[in-house]
Amino acid sequence: MLKELPSLSTILSAYASFSAMAMLFRTIVNEMLPERMQNYIASKIYDFTAAYFSSDFTFTIEDRWRAGHNQMFRAAEIYLPTIIGPSSDSILVGSDDSSDPTAPPKRSIPVDCRIKDKYDGMRLEWTLSSIDPKKFYVPPKRFFSLTCKKRDRERVEQRYFPFINKTAQEIINKSESLSIYTYDQECSMWDPTVFKHPATFETLAMEPHLKEFIMKDLDSFVERKEFFENVGRAWKRGYLLYGPPGTGKSSLVAAIANYMRYDVYDLQFQSVRNDSDLRRILTSTTNRSILLIEDIDCSTKVSHNRTKVKEKSEEEGDDDDEDRDETKR
C-alpha cells in the first residue's frame, strides 16, 4: 500500500498546480465580474456551507411583530443587561434620573454587542443589530440574533424563551421607576421618558369611600384575568373622568399608575391620521400599561361637528323666538 501512494514531489506538484488554477480563477472573477455579483456569489457559497457544514442555528427576533411591538424583543432588552459579563466587548450606559445624579448608570445593549449566556447546559450568544431604512420618517429596524447549536433548537424554544419572558416580567415588577410614553407622529413610534408623579391614593384628595371603591376595583381587575379569558372578553378596564381643569383627573391617573406600577401611554387624537393608524398605535402599546386619552370630547372631528350642529340649532332656535316675539308684537 505504501508503494501505491504518490511521492512527496508529486503531491507538492499537484498542490502547486491547484493553487495556480485557483489564483487564475480568482483573477478572472475579479476582472470580469462586478463587485455586487462577486458579493452575491460569495454569500450563496457561505449560505450553502453554513447550511450543510455548520452546527449552529440562529433565531432572529425583530422589534416589530405584525402590527405591534414584539414582546419577545422587549423581554430580551430587559433580560440581557442583567447578564452582561467580562466576555462582552462593549456596554451602553446612561441615566434618566435627574433627581439623583450620583446614582449608578443603567445598563443597555449597544448595537453589534455580543453577549454570551448559559442555560441548562446550553451555550448561547446574543447580538443586537440595526438597519437604517434611509428614510428620515421611518425608525431604524432593530433585531436580536440568538445563536445556539442545532441540537438545542427545540429546548431554546420550549424552555429558554419562556424563562426570559418570566425573568423580564419579574424585573419589571421590581422596577422602581415608571415610564410615560408620548406618541411621535413623524417617527410613528412611542417616545418614553421617566414618569415621576407624587400622587398616590394616600395623598389624593378624594372621598374615602370612592377612593376605596377604585382601589378594590383595580385589585379585582388584576385578579380576574382568567375570568376575562373564560368569558371571551379582552382583559382591560376603562374609566371615564369628567370635570373642569384642576379637579384632579391627571392626579388620579398618576395615583392609579403608582398603585398598579403600570406605565402610562399619553395619546392625543390630533396625532391619529385614520382608523388603521389608530389600530397600529393601540397595538404597539405594551402589557401592564395605562392608555390615557385626554380631552376626548374636544379632540375629534365628530365633537367639532356636533358643536357646530348644536350652535346652528341654537341660532335657529333664537330666530324662531324672535319670529314668535315679532308675531306677539
Secondary structure, DSSP 4 states (H G I P E B T S, - for coil): -TTTSPPHHHHHHHHHHHHHHHHHHHHHHHHHS-HHHHHHHHHHHHHHHHHHH--EEEEEEESEETTEE-HHHHHHHHHGGGG--TT-S--EEE---TT-TTSPPEEEPPTT-EEEEEETTEEEEEEEEEE--S-TTSPPEEEEEEEEEGGGHHHIIIIIHHHHHHHHHHHHHH-S-EEEEEEETTTTEEEEEEE-----TTT--S-HHHHHHHHHHHHHHHHTHHHHHHTT--S---------TTSSHHHHHHHHHHHHT-EEEEE-GGG--SHHHHHHHHHTSPSSEEEEE-SGGGSSHHHHHHHHHHHHHHHHHHHHHHHHHHHH-
